[in-house]
Amino acid sequence: MRKKFVEYLIDPLNLKKFELSIFTEENGHVTSGILYNNENWYPIINGIPRILVNKLKTNLLQSHYEFFKKFEEKLPEKIKIDWKKEIDKINDLDKFLDHQEKTAESFAYEWNNIYKESNFEKQNFLHFIGPNIKEEDIKGKMTLDIGCGSGRFTKHAISCGAKLAFGSDLGESVEFAYKLTKGLGNACIIQADIYNMPFSGVFDLAYSIGVLHHLPKPQEGFSKLPKTLKSGGIMAIWVYNRRNNKRAIYFYEPARDLLKGLPKPVLYKFSYLPAIIAEGLNWITHFFNFLGFKKIARAVPFSYYANFPFNMKLNDTFDIIATPKSNYYKFEEIEKWFRDANLKNIKSSEHPEAGITCIGNYEQ
């Protein structure tokens, strides 16, 4: 995290601004340190502010044992006490640390083997937030990518000309997102909970692509997001469509329930089968397009993926079967979310790959 980004963050518990205590810096980034005010504190670990609260913070203090051990002498006494209190709750520290190491290896496997950038990512980004938001609408704007995952759509907000782009995610994918974007001077990745976002009145555009439908309480999570916007700012989301999506409801979901308990390396290998099937169907799409039968080509299953590389099909397959939960909606339900959150100028669009994009303006 670059120091200039601190001014945009607030404590989600008391809404106060932060002071910054720096432990280490590298190439213009604060790689380790503490964000604090007179009531609360949050660590910066591996260049990423970890602004988590309640049980999530407890897990953070335990799971990042090595960070706190390394900088123990630099920690203020109150922070040291808070950390040791949580560590003392662990029955078998050696066993716990061994489990953490294996978890980290599994995570590294997922991102290092599955996700690869492609030349189609920017097109994909504009597709998900379109058709009512276009590239020129992003230029010069402050943006927030909620549930940024790998950081690919945070990066492409910058490629579209965003003045500043934040990406936030609850999971350890923030490590990958930070590596992907740290060379960009106007991008910042944070670890944060969608129900307790550390922003208020900052952004011209906040978007959440393919995230809300995985939450245990999707509408409640959505209701927390508009406050991150400036007055007149745009909220945009993409979620799974229930209408005309029998393939997902009657095939993907049973497959997910059957396979989600398997180790990620096994799920990764299994993902090749549906990805190869989609690739084969895409060749059929190309064949009909070559013959000039455009309408027939569009009717072939997975035709949306025809111009995307195989790795994206593999990545999306893995996302589908490895995610614990998914919900499906009709656009009428999503528009009601926006009305209930007092958003204005609501517009929704159904996409051919069975998704819904909805946007609305936030007015204070």
C-alpha positions, 0 to 999 in steps of 0.5 A, a space after each residue: 500500500 502506498 502512503 497516499 491511500 491512507 486518507 481514503 480509509 476509515 475504521 468500519 467500527 467508529 468511522 474515524 480516520 487512521 494514523 500510520 505506523 510503518 515497519 517496512 517499506 519497499 519501492 514506494 509501498 508500505 509493506 508492513 505496519 499498523 493503521 490505528 486510531 485512539 480506539 482500534 488498530 489494523 495491520 498492514 501485512 505483505 503490503 495489504 491493509 487488513 481491515 477486519 473486525 470481530 471474529 474475522 480479526 481474531 482469525 487474522 491475528 492467529 493466522 498471521 502469527 509469523 507477522 506478529 512474531 517478527 515485528 513483536 518488538 515494534 508493536 505497541 503494548 496494547 496491540 501486543 496484548 491483543 495479539 497474545 490474547 488470541 494466540 493463547 486461545 490456540 490449544 496446540 500452536 505447532 499443529 495450528 501453524 502446520 495447518 496454516 502452512 498447508 492452507 497457504 500451499 493450497 491457496 498458492 496452488 490455486 492462484 499460481 496454476 489456475 489464474 492466468 491473464 489474457 488479452 480478453 480480460 478488459 473486454 470481459 470487464 466492460 461486458 460485465 459492467 455494461 451496457 450502461 457503463 462504458 469505458 469512457 465513463 470510467 476515465 478520471 473516476 475513483 473506483 472500487 472493485 468489491 470482491 476483487 479476487 485476483 485483482 484483474 478487474 481492479 487492474 482494468 479499471 486503471 486500463 480504462 483510465 480510472 484516476 484511482 482504483 481500490 480492490 477489496 476482498 475478504 479472502 487470501 486472493 488479496 495476495 495475488 491481487 496485490 502482486 498483479 497491481 502493485 506496479 500501478 501507482 494508482 491502484 490499492 488492494 485491501 482485505 475487508 469484509 463486505 458487511 464492514 467496508 472501510 470507506 464512506 463517500 469516496 467513489 464515483 463508481 463501485 462495482 461487484 462482479 460475480 460476488 454477491 450471489 455467493 454471500 450467506 446474506 446477499 441483499 444485506 451485503 449489498 445494502 452496505 455498499 452504497 455508502 462507499 459512493 459519493 453523492 451521484 456515484 454509480 453502484 453496479 453489480 453482476 449476479 447469476 440470473 435465474 431466468 433461462 439458466 437451467 444448466 446452472 441450477 440443475 447441473 452446476 449446483 448438484 455438481 458443486 454439492 457433490 465435489 466441493 469437499 474435495 481438495 483444490 488440486 483434485 477440483 482443479 483437475 476435474 475442472 478440465 472436463 467441463 472446460 474441454 467440453 465448452 472448448 469443443 462447443 466453441 469450435 462448433 460456434 466458430 464453424 457456424 460463424 464461418 459459414 455465416 449462420 450467426 443465429 445458429 452459432 449464438 444458440 450453441 451452448 457456451 457460445 459466449 466463451 467462443 472468443 475467450 482462451 481455454 484458461 478462462 473457461 478452466 478458471 470459471 469452471 473451477 470458480 463454479 465448483 469450488 465456491 461453497 454457495 450460489 444464489 440465482 435471481 430474476 432482474 425484478 428481485 435485483 432492482 428491488 434491492 436497488 430501490 430498497 437501498 434508495 438508489 435512483 435511475 435503476 437500469 438492469 440488463 440480462 446477459 447471454 451467459 445467464 447473468 444480470 447487470 444492474 446499476 443505480 445512482 446513490 444520492 445522499 
